[in-house]
Structures are given as structure tokens and as C-alpha cells.
């Protein structure tokens, strides 16, 4: 199973950015987000070992997350 999630990054304060240029720059992800992402990676490792990955990256003004893990069978 592969799950891809993309989210826009917050823009810098408009007034502060206009002082330097007309283009808005995305804010980098907050440091606190790294703790949550690391926690998810650790949980995936406990359950799936090396069979699961969680990759995160910034692409332009978007934050992208790709989760890969074995499909879970449906239980009735």
C-alpha cells in the first residue's frame, strides 16, 4: 500500500515579506512536527519492520509525505 499526502505550507507574514520582495516564501515546517513524524516512523518499524517507510519532503511551497507499508487484510 502506498499513501501520498501533500499539503500547502503556510506563507510568511505578508507585511514582513513585502518588505523584502513581492514573492511570498513558504514557512518551513514547525520543529514540533518532527517529533510526531519520528513517532509515526517508530510505530511503523515496530509493526512492519523494514517493510514500511515514511518519507517526508518539501517540494516548493508544498509538504509531501509518502507512506509505504504492506496492505492489511480486511477482517470480518
N, CA, C and O atoms as a CHARMM CRD file, in Angstrom:
* protein
*
  304
    1    1 UNK  N      0.85300  -1.16000   0.00000 PROA 1      0.00000
    2    1 UNK  CA     0.00000   0.00000   0.00000 PROA 1      0.00000
    3    1 UNK  C      0.90800   1.23500   0.00000 PROA 1      0.00000
    4    1 UNK  O      1.89700   1.29300   0.73000 PROA 1      0.00000
    5    2 UNK  N      0.55600   2.21000  -0.82500 PROA 2      0.00000
    6    2 UNK  CA     1.29300   3.47100  -0.85700 PROA 2      0.00000
    7    2 UNK  C      0.28300   4.60000  -0.70300 PROA 2      0.00000
    8    2 UNK  O     -0.68500   4.69200  -1.45700 PROA 2      0.00000
    9    3 UNK  N      0.51900   5.44100   0.26800 PROA 3      0.00000
   10    3 UNK  CA    -0.34400   6.58600   0.54600 PROA 3      0.00000
   11    3 UNK  C      0.49100   7.85300   0.41100 PROA 3      0.00000
   12    3 UNK  O      1.52600   7.99000   1.06400 PROA 3      0.00000
   13    4 UNK  N      0.04400   8.77900  -0.43500 PROA 4      0.00000
   14    4 UNK  CA     0.74700  10.04300  -0.63100 PROA 4      0.00000
   15    4 UNK  C     -0.14900  11.18500  -0.20200 PROA 4      0.00000
   16    4 UNK  O     -1.30300  11.27400  -0.62200 PROA 4      0.00000
   17    5 UNK  N      0.38700  12.05800   0.63800 PROA 5      0.00000
   18    5 UNK  CA    -0.35700  13.22500   1.13300 PROA 5      0.00000
   19    5 UNK  C      0.47100  14.46900   0.84800 PROA 5      0.00000
   20    5 UNK  O      1.66700  14.49700   1.13800 PROA 5      0.00000
   21    6 UNK  N     -0.15200  15.49600   0.28500 PROA 6      0.00000
   22    6 UNK  CA     0.53100  16.77500   0.08200 PROA 6      0.00000
   23    6 UNK  C     -0.30300  17.87800   0.70600 PROA 6      0.00000
   24    6 UNK  O     -1.53100  17.87500   0.62300 PROA 6      0.00000
   25    7 UNK  N      0.37800  18.81000   1.32600 PROA 7      0.00000
   26    7 UNK  CA    -0.26400  19.95700   1.96600 PROA 7      0.00000
   27    7 UNK  C      0.49200  21.22100   1.59700 PROA 7      0.00000
   28    7 UNK  O      1.71300  21.19700   1.44400 PROA 7      0.00000
   29    8 UNK  N     -0.23400  22.33500   1.45100 PROA 8      0.00000
   30    8 UNK  CA     0.47700  23.59800   1.21900 PROA 8      0.00000
   31    8 UNK  C      1.15500  24.04600   2.50900 PROA 8      0.00000
   32    8 UNK  O      0.64800  23.80200   3.60400 PROA 8      0.00000
   33    9 UNK  N      2.30100  24.70000   2.37100 PROA 9      0.00000
   34    9 UNK  CA     2.98700  25.27000   3.52500 PROA 9      0.00000
   35    9 UNK  C      2.42900  26.65900   3.78400 PROA 9      0.00000
   36    9 UNK  O      1.99700  27.34000   2.85400 PROA 9      0.00000
   37   10 UNK  N      2.43600  27.08000   5.03100 PROA 10     0.00000
   38   10 UNK  CA     1.97300  28.42300   5.37300 PROA 10     0.00000
   39   10 UNK  C      2.90800  29.45600   4.77300 PROA 10     0.00000
   40   10 UNK  O      4.12000  29.25300   4.70700 PROA 10     0.00000
   41   11 UNK  N      2.33500  30.56200   4.33800 PROA 11     0.00000
   42   11 UNK  CA     3.15800  31.64700   3.81200 PROA 11     0.00000
   43   11 UNK  C      3.66100  32.51200   4.95600 PROA 11     0.00000
   44   11 UNK  O      3.03200  32.59600   6.01100 PROA 11     0.00000
   45   12 UNK  N      4.79300  33.14800   4.73600 PROA 12     0.00000
   46   12 UNK  CA     5.30900  34.08200   5.72300 PROA 12     0.00000
   47   12 UNK  C      4.34100  35.23200   5.88500 PROA 12     0.00000
   48   12 UNK  O      3.49900  35.46800   5.01800 PROA 12     0.00000
   49   13 UNK  N      4.45000  35.93300   6.96600 PROA 13     0.00000
   50   13 UNK  CA     3.62300  37.11000   7.18600 PROA 13     0.00000
   51   13 UNK  C      3.71100  38.02900   5.97000 PROA 13     0.00000
   52   13 UNK  O      4.80500  38.42000   5.56500 PROA 13     0.00000
   53   14 UNK  N      2.57800  38.37000   5.39600 PROA 14     0.00000
   54   14 UNK  CA     2.52500  39.14100   4.15700 PROA 14     0.00000
   55   14 UNK  C      3.25300  40.47900   4.27900 PROA 14     0.00000
   56   14 UNK  O      4.01800  40.84000   3.38500 PROA 14     0.00000
   57   15 UNK  N      3.03700  41.21000   5.34600 PROA 15     0.00000
   58   15 UNK  CA     3.66400  42.53000   5.51400 PROA 15     0.00000
   59   15 UNK  C      5.18200  42.40800   5.61400 PROA 15     0.00000
   60   15 UNK  O      5.91100  43.19900   5.01500 PROA 15     0.00000
   61   16 UNK  N      5.66000  41.41900   6.36800 PROA 16     0.00000
   62   16 UNK  CA     7.10500  41.24500   6.52800 PROA 16     0.00000
   63   16 UNK  C      7.73500  40.82800   5.20500 PROA 16     0.00000
   64   16 UNK  O      8.83700  41.26900   4.87800 PROA 16     0.00000
   65   17 UNK  N      7.06000  39.99900   4.45700 PROA 17     0.00000
   66   17 UNK  CA     7.61200  39.52600   3.19600 PROA 17     0.00000
   67   17 UNK  C      7.61700  40.62700   2.13900 PROA 17     0.00000
   68   17 UNK  O      8.54600  40.70000   1.33500 PROA 17     0.00000
   69   18 UNK  N      6.60000  41.48300   2.12400 PROA 18     0.00000
   70   18 UNK  CA     6.54500  42.57200   1.15400 PROA 18     0.00000
   71   18 UNK  C      7.70100  43.54200   1.34800 PROA 18     0.00000
   72   18 UNK  O      8.11200  44.22300   0.40800 PROA 18     0.00000
   73   19 UNK  N      8.22100  43.60500   2.56000 PROA 19     0.00000
   74   19 UNK  CA     9.35300  44.49300   2.82400 PROA 19     0.00000
   75   19 UNK  C     10.60600  44.00800   2.10000 PROA 19     0.00000
   76   19 UNK  O     11.48800  44.81000   1.79500 PROA 19     0.00000
   77   20 UNK  N     10.69700  42.71400   1.82200 PROA 20     0.00000
   78   20 UNK  CA    11.89000  42.16400   1.16500 PROA 20     0.00000
   79   20 UNK  C     11.67500  41.85500  -0.30700 PROA 20     0.00000
   80   20 UNK  O     12.60800  41.98000  -1.10100 PROA 20     0.00000
   81   21 UNK  N     10.46600  41.45400  -0.69200 PROA 21     0.00000
   82   21 UNK  CA    10.19400  41.16200  -2.10600 PROA 21     0.00000
   83   21 UNK  C      8.70200  41.05400  -2.34000 PROA 21     0.00000
   84   21 UNK  O      7.91000  41.06700  -1.39700 PROA 21     0.00000
   85   22 UNK  N      8.32900  40.95000  -3.59000 PROA 22     0.00000
   86   22 UNK  CA     6.91600  40.79500  -3.94200 PROA 22     0.00000
   87   22 UNK  C      6.48300  39.33400  -3.89400 PROA 22     0.00000
   88   22 UNK  O      5.28700  39.04200  -3.90100 PROA 22     0.00000
   89   23 UNK  N      7.43800  38.42100  -3.84700 PROA 23     0.00000
   90   23 UNK  CA     7.11100  36.99100  -3.81300 PROA 23     0.00000
   91   23 UNK  C      6.98700  36.52000  -2.37400 PROA 23     0.00000
   92   23 UNK  O      7.78200  36.90400  -1.51600 PROA 23     0.00000
   93   24 UNK  N      5.98500  35.68500  -2.11500 PROA 24     0.00000
   94   24 UNK  CA     5.81000  35.13200  -0.77800 PROA 24     0.00000
   95   24 UNK  C      6.61100  33.85300  -0.65100 PROA 24     0.00000
   96   24 UNK  O      6.68400  33.06800  -1.59600 PROA 24     0.00000
   97   25 UNK  N      7.20800  33.63800   0.49800 PROA 25     0.00000
   98   25 UNK  CA     8.01600  32.44500   0.74800 PROA 25     0.00000
   99   25 UNK  C      7.28800  31.54900   1.72800 PROA 25     0.00000
  100   25 UNK  O      6.68000  32.04700   2.67600 PROA 25     0.00000
  101   26 UNK  N      7.33200  30.22700   1.52600 PROA 26     0.00000
  102   26 UNK  CA     6.68800  29.33500   2.48700 PROA 26     0.00000
  103   26 UNK  C      7.48500  29.24500   3.77000 PROA 26     0.00000
  104   26 UNK  O      8.71500  29.30400   3.76500 PROA 26     0.00000
  105   27 UNK  N      6.76000  29.10100   4.87500 PROA 27     0.00000
  106   27 UNK  CA     7.40700  28.85500   6.15900 PROA 27     0.00000
  107   27 UNK  C      7.85400  27.39700   6.19000 PROA 27     0.00000
  108   27 UNK  O      7.13300  26.52700   5.70100 PROA 27     0.00000
  109   28 UNK  N      9.01600  27.11400   6.74800 PROA 28     0.00000
  110   28 UNK  CA     9.40300  25.70700   6.89200 PROA 28     0.00000
  111   28 UNK  C      8.50000  25.02800   7.92500 PROA 28     0.00000
  112   28 UNK  O      7.96200  25.70000   8.80400 PROA 28     0.00000
  113   29 UNK  N      8.32700  23.70900   7.83100 PROA 29     0.00000
  114   29 UNK  CA     7.51200  23.01000   8.81900 PROA 29     0.00000
  115   29 UNK  C      8.03000  23.26300  10.23200 PROA 29     0.00000
  116   29 UNK  O      9.23600  23.37900  10.45000 PROA 29     0.00000
  117   30 UNK  N      7.10900  23.34600  11.18400 PROA 30     0.00000
  118   30 UNK  CA     7.48000  23.59700  12.57800 PROA 30     0.00000
  119   30 UNK  C      8.31400  22.44600  13.12600 PROA 30     0.00000
  120   30 UNK  O      8.11600  21.29500  12.73800 PROA 30     0.00000
  121   31 UNK  N      9.25500  22.75400  14.03300 PROA 31     0.00000
  122   31 UNK  CA    10.11500  21.72200  14.62100 PROA 31     0.00000
  123   31 UNK  C      9.30100  20.66400  15.35900 PROA 31     0.00000
  124   31 UNK  O      9.67300  19.49100  15.36800 PROA 31     0.00000
  125   32 UNK  N      8.19700  21.07000  15.97300 PROA 32     0.00000
  126   32 UNK  CA     7.35700  20.12100  16.70100 PROA 32     0.00000
  127   32 UNK  C      6.80200  19.02700  15.82000 PROA 32     0.00000
  128   32 UNK  O      6.50800  17.93100  16.29600 PROA 32     0.00000
  129   33 UNK  N      6.65400  19.31900  14.51300 PROA 33     0.00000
  130   33 UNK  CA     6.15300  18.30200  13.58700 PROA 33     0.00000
  131   33 UNK  C      7.12200  17.13700  13.46700 PROA 33     0.00000
  132   33 UNK  O      6.70000  16.00500  13.23300 PROA 33     0.00000
  133   34 UNK  N      8.40000  17.39500  13.62200 PROA 34     0.00000
  134   34 UNK  CA     9.40500  16.32300  13.50700 PROA 34     0.00000
  135   34 UNK  C      9.21100  15.26100  14.58000 PROA 34     0.00000
  136   34 UNK  O      9.44100  14.07800  14.33100 PROA 34     0.00000
  137   35 UNK  N      8.79500  15.67100  15.76100 PROA 35     0.00000
  138   35 UNK  CA     8.57700  14.71300  16.84400 PROA 35     0.00000
  139   35 UNK  C      7.44700  13.76600  16.46800 PROA 35     0.00000
  140   35 UNK  O      7.56500  12.55600  16.66200 PROA 35     0.00000
  141   36 UNK  N      6.36500  14.29500  15.93800 PROA 36     0.00000
  142   36 UNK  CA     5.22300  13.45900  15.55200 PROA 36     0.00000
  143   36 UNK  C      5.60900  12.52300  14.40600 PROA 36     0.00000
  144   36 UNK  O      5.25300  11.34500  14.42500 PROA 36     0.00000
  145   37 UNK  N      6.32200  13.03000  13.42400 PROA 37     0.00000
  146   37 UNK  CA     6.73300  12.21000  12.28100 PROA 37     0.00000
  147   37 UNK  C      7.67400  11.10000  12.73800 PROA 37     0.00000
  148   37 UNK  O      7.53600   9.95600  12.30400 PROA 37     0.00000
  149   38 UNK  N      8.62600  11.42400  13.60700 PROA 38     0.00000
  150   38 UNK  CA     9.52900  10.39700  14.15000 PROA 38     0.00000
  151   38 UNK  C      8.75800   9.34100  14.92700 PROA 38     0.00000
  152   38 UNK  O      9.07700   8.15400  14.84400 PROA 38     0.00000
  153   39 UNK  N      7.75000   9.75700  15.67700 PROA 39     0.00000
  154   39 UNK  CA     6.92400   8.82500  16.44500 PROA 39     0.00000
  155   39 UNK  C      6.19600   7.86100  15.50500 PROA 39     0.00000
  156   39 UNK  O      6.12200   6.66400  15.78000 PROA 39     0.00000
  157   40 UNK  N      5.66300   8.37700  14.40500 PROA 40     0.00000
  158   40 UNK  CA     4.97400   7.52500  13.42700 PROA 40     0.00000
  159   40 UNK  C      5.95500   6.54400  12.80500 PROA 40     0.00000
  160   40 UNK  O      5.63100   5.36900  12.63300 PROA 40     0.00000
  161   41 UNK  N      7.15400   7.01700  12.46500 PROA 41     0.00000
  162   41 UNK  CA     8.17200   6.11900  11.90000 PROA 41     0.00000
  163   41 UNK  C      8.50100   4.97800  12.87300 PROA 41     0.00000
  164   41 UNK  O      8.62300   3.82500  12.46200 PROA 41     0.00000
  165   42 UNK  N      8.64100   5.30600  14.15400 PROA 42     0.00000
  166   42 UNK  CA     8.95500   4.28600  15.15600 PROA 42     0.00000
  167   42 UNK  C      7.82600   3.26800  15.27800 PROA 42     0.00000
  168   42 UNK  O      8.07900   2.07100  15.41700 PROA 42     0.00000
  169   43 UNK  N      6.59800   3.73200  15.22700 PROA 43     0.00000
  170   43 UNK  CA     5.45300   2.81000  15.32000 PROA 43     0.00000
  171   43 UNK  C      5.39400   1.88700  14.10600 PROA 43     0.00000
  172   43 UNK  O      5.11900   0.69400  14.23200 PROA 43     0.00000
  173   44 UNK  N      5.65600   2.45500  12.93100 PROA 44     0.00000
  174   44 UNK  CA     5.67800   1.63300  11.71900 PROA 44     0.00000
  175   44 UNK  C      6.75700   0.56300  11.79800 PROA 44     0.00000
  176   44 UNK  O      6.54200  -0.57700  11.38700 PROA 44     0.00000
  177   45 UNK  N      7.92500   0.93700  12.33100 PROA 45     0.00000
  178   45 UNK  CA     9.02900  -0.01200  12.45300 PROA 45     0.00000
  179   45 UNK  C      8.67400  -1.14900  13.40800 PROA 45     0.00000
  180   45 UNK  O      9.00800  -2.30600  13.15100 PROA 45     0.00000
  181   46 UNK  N      7.99900  -0.82300  14.50500 PROA 46     0.00000
  182   46 UNK  CA     7.61000  -1.85500  15.47000 PROA 46     0.00000
  183   46 UNK  C      6.64100  -2.84700  14.82600 PROA 46     0.00000
  184   46 UNK  O      6.76500  -4.05500  15.03000 PROA 46     0.00000
  185   47 UNK  N      5.68700  -2.35000  14.05700 PROA 47     0.00000
  186   47 UNK  CA     4.66500  -3.21300  13.46700 PROA 47     0.00000
  187   47 UNK  C      5.15400  -3.92100  12.20400 PROA 47     0.00000
  188   47 UNK  O      4.90900  -5.11500  12.03200 PROA 47     0.00000
  189   48 UNK  N      5.85400  -3.18600  11.30500 PROA 48     0.00000
  190   48 UNK  CA     6.19800  -3.73300   9.98600 PROA 48     0.00000
  191   48 UNK  C      7.68700  -3.95300   9.76200 PROA 48     0.00000
  192   48 UNK  O      8.06800  -4.52500   8.74100 PROA 48     0.00000
  193   49 UNK  N      8.53700  -3.51900  10.68000 PROA 49     0.00000
  194   49 UNK  CA     9.97700  -3.65900  10.48700 PROA 49     0.00000
  195   49 UNK  C     10.44300  -2.86100   9.28000 PROA 49     0.00000
  196   49 UNK  O     10.04300  -1.71200   9.09100 PROA 49     0.00000
  197   50 UNK  N     11.29400  -3.47700   8.46400 PROA 50     0.00000
  198   50 UNK  CA    11.82500  -2.79800   7.28100 PROA 50     0.00000
  199   50 UNK  C     10.84100  -2.76100   6.11800 PROA 50     0.00000
  200   50 UNK  O     11.16000  -2.21100   5.06400 PROA 50     0.00000
  201   51 UNK  N      9.65600  -3.33200   6.28700 PROA 51     0.00000
  202   51 UNK  CA     8.66800  -3.38700   5.21400 PROA 51     0.00000
  203   51 UNK  C      7.83800  -2.11500   5.08700 PROA 51     0.00000
  204   51 UNK  O      6.96800  -2.03100   4.22000 PROA 51     0.00000
  205   52 UNK  N      8.09200  -1.13300   5.93300 PROA 52     0.00000
  206   52 UNK  CA     7.33500   0.12400   5.87800 PROA 52     0.00000
  207   52 UNK  C      8.29200   1.30900   5.87800 PROA 52     0.00000
  208   52 UNK  O      9.35000   1.27000   6.50600 PROA 52     0.00000
  209   53 UNK  N      7.90600   2.35500   5.17000 PROA 53     0.00000
  210   53 UNK  CA     8.69800   3.59000   5.16100 PROA 53     0.00000
  211   53 UNK  C      7.77000   4.78600   5.23400 PROA 53     0.00000
  212   53 UNK  O      6.61800   4.73400   4.80100 PROA 53     0.00000
  213   54 UNK  N      8.29200   5.85600   5.78700 PROA 54     0.00000
  214   54 UNK  CA     7.59200   7.13600   5.82400 PROA 54     0.00000
  215   54 UNK  C      8.59700   8.18300   5.36100 PROA 54     0.00000
  216   54 UNK  O      9.56300   8.48200   6.06200 PROA 54     0.00000
  217   55 UNK  N      8.36400   8.73000   4.19100 PROA 55     0.00000
  218   55 UNK  CA     9.27100   9.70600   3.59900 PROA 55     0.00000
  219   55 UNK  C      8.56300  11.05700   3.57400 PROA 55     0.00000
  220   55 UNK  O      7.41400  11.15600   3.14400 PROA 55     0.00000
  221   56 UNK  N      9.25500  12.09400   4.03700 PROA 56     0.00000
  222   56 UNK  CA     8.69900  13.44600   4.00200 PROA 56     0.00000
  223   56 UNK  C      9.67900  14.35700   3.28400 PROA 56     0.00000
  224   56 UNK  O     10.89400  14.20400   3.40400 PROA 56     0.00000
  225   57 UNK  N      9.12900  15.31500   2.53000 PROA 57     0.00000
  226   57 UNK  CA     9.98800  16.27700   1.84700 PROA 57     0.00000
  227   57 UNK  C      9.19300  17.52200   1.48500 PROA 57     0.00000
  228   57 UNK  O      7.96900  17.49900   1.36000 PROA 57     0.00000
  229   58 UNK  N      9.92900  18.59500   1.32300 PROA 58     0.00000
  230   58 UNK  CA     9.33300  19.84500   0.89600 PROA 58     0.00000
  231   58 UNK  C      9.60200  19.99900  -0.59500 PROA 58     0.00000
  232   58 UNK  O     10.74200  19.88700  -1.04600 PROA 58     0.00000
  233   59 UNK  N      8.54600  20.25400  -1.35200 PROA 59     0.00000
  234   59 UNK  CA     8.66800  20.49500  -2.78600 PROA 59     0.00000
  235   59 UNK  C      8.03600  21.85300  -3.07600 PROA 59     0.00000
  236   59 UNK  O      6.81300  21.98700  -3.12000 PROA 59     0.00000
  237   60 UNK  N      8.89300  22.86400  -3.27300 PROA 60     0.00000
  238   60 UNK  CA     8.36300  24.20900  -3.49700 PROA 60     0.00000
  239   60 UNK  C      7.60000  24.67300  -2.28300 PROA 60     0.00000
  240   60 UNK  O      8.13900  24.70900  -1.17700 PROA 60     0.00000
  241   61 UNK  N      6.33400  25.03200  -2.48500 PROA 61     0.00000
  242   61 UNK  CA     5.52300  25.50900  -1.36500 PROA 61     0.00000
  243   61 UNK  C      4.58000  24.42200  -0.84500 PROA 61     0.00000
  244   61 UNK  O      3.54000  24.72800  -0.26300 PROA 61     0.00000
  245   62 UNK  N      4.94700  23.14400  -1.05700 PROA 62     0.00000
  246   62 UNK  CA     4.13600  22.02900  -0.58600 PROA 62     0.00000
  247   62 UNK  C      4.98200  21.07300   0.25400 PROA 62     0.00000
  248   62 UNK  O      6.18000  20.91400   0.02100 PROA 62     0.00000
  249   63 UNK  N      4.33800  20.44500   1.23100 PROA 63     0.00000
  250   63 UNK  CA     4.97100  19.43700   2.06900 PROA 63     0.00000
  251   63 UNK  C      4.37200  18.10100   1.66800 PROA 63     0.00000
  252   63 UNK  O      3.15100  17.94500   1.66500 PROA 63     0.00000
  253   64 UNK  N      5.21700  17.13400   1.32900 PROA 64     0.00000
  254   64 UNK  CA     4.75200  15.84900   0.81200 PROA 64     0.00000
  255   64 UNK  C      5.17500  14.71300   1.73400 PROA 64     0.00000
  256   64 UNK  O      6.31500  14.65900   2.19500 PROA 64     0.00000
  257   65 UNK  N      4.24400  13.81400   1.99200 PROA 65     0.00000
  258   65 UNK  CA     4.50000  12.63500   2.81000 PROA 65     0.00000
  259   65 UNK  C      4.10700  11.39800   2.01600 PROA 65     0.00000
  260   65 UNK  O      3.02200  11.33900   1.43700 PROA 65     0.00000
  261   66 UNK  N      5.00200  10.40600   1.99300 PROA 66     0.00000
  262   66 UNK  CA     4.70900   9.15200   1.30200 PROA 66     0.00000
  263   66 UNK  C      4.87200   8.01400   2.30800 PROA 66     0.00000
  264   66 UNK  O      5.96300   7.78400   2.83000 PROA 66     0.00000
  265   67 UNK  N      3.79200   7.32000   2.56700 PROA 67     0.00000
  266   67 UNK  CA     3.77600   6.17500   3.48800 PROA 67     0.00000
  267   67 UNK  C      3.65700   4.90400   2.65300 PROA 67     0.00000
  268   67 UNK  O      2.73000   4.76200   1.85600 PROA 67     0.00000
  269   68 UNK  N      4.59300   3.98900   2.83900 PROA 68     0.00000
  270   68 UNK  CA     4.55500   2.70200   2.14800 PROA 68     0.00000
  271   68 UNK  C      4.57100   1.61200   3.21000 PROA 68     0.00000
  272   68 UNK  O      5.43500   1.60100   4.08600 PROA 68     0.00000
  273   69 UNK  N      3.60400   0.69000   3.12700 PROA 69     0.00000
  274   69 UNK  CA     3.57200  -0.43800   4.06500 PROA 69     0.00000
  275   69 UNK  C      2.77300  -1.57200   3.44700 PROA 69     0.00000
  276   69 UNK  O      2.01800  -1.35600   2.49900 PROA 69     0.00000
  277   70 UNK  N      2.93300  -2.77700   3.97500 PROA 70     0.00000
  278   70 UNK  CA     2.16600  -3.90700   3.45600 PROA 70     0.00000
  279   70 UNK  C      0.66200  -3.65400   3.62800 PROA 70     0.00000
  280   70 UNK  O      0.23300  -3.04800   4.61000 PROA 70     0.00000
  281   71 UNK  N     -0.11600  -4.12100   2.67200 PROA 71     0.00000
  282   71 UNK  CA    -1.57300  -3.99400   2.78700 PROA 71     0.00000
  283   71 UNK  C     -2.04900  -4.82600   3.97400 PROA 71     0.00000
  284   71 UNK  O     -1.54900  -5.92600   4.21100 PROA 71     0.00000
  285   72 UNK  N     -2.99400  -4.30700   4.69900 PROA 72     0.00000
  286   72 UNK  CA    -3.55500  -5.00400   5.85000 PROA 72     0.00000
  287   72 UNK  C     -4.81700  -5.73600   5.39800 PROA 72     0.00000
  288   72 UNK  O     -5.72300  -5.10700   4.85200 PROA 72     0.00000
  289   73 UNK  N     -4.89600  -7.05400   5.61400 PROA 73     0.00000
  290   73 UNK  CA    -6.09500  -7.79000   5.19000 PROA 73     0.00000
  291   73 UNK  C     -7.32500  -7.31200   5.95200 PROA 73     0.00000
  292   73 UNK  O     -7.24800  -6.96500   7.13100 PROA 73     0.00000
  293   74 UNK  N     -8.43900  -7.30100   5.27100 PROA 74     0.00000
  294   74 UNK  CA    -9.69000  -6.88000   5.90000 PROA 74     0.00000
  295   74 UNK  C    -10.21200  -8.01300   6.79800 PROA 74     0.00000
  296   74 UNK  O    -10.35100  -9.15800   6.37000 PROA 74     0.00000
  297   75 UNK  N    -10.49200  -7.65300   8.04300 PROA 75     0.00000
  298   75 UNK  CA   -11.02900  -8.64200   8.98600 PROA 75     0.00000
  299   75 UNK  C    -12.53100  -8.46500   9.06000 PROA 75     0.00000
  300   75 UNK  O    -13.03000  -7.34300   9.14900 PROA 75     0.00000
  301   76 UNK  N    -13.24900  -9.57300   9.02300 PROA 76     0.00000
  302   76 UNK  CA   -14.71300  -9.53900   9.11100 PROA 76     0.00000
  303   76 UNK  C    -15.17300  -9.79600  10.50600 PROA 76     0.00000
  304   76 UNK  O    -16.37600  -9.80600  10.76700 PROA 76     0.00000
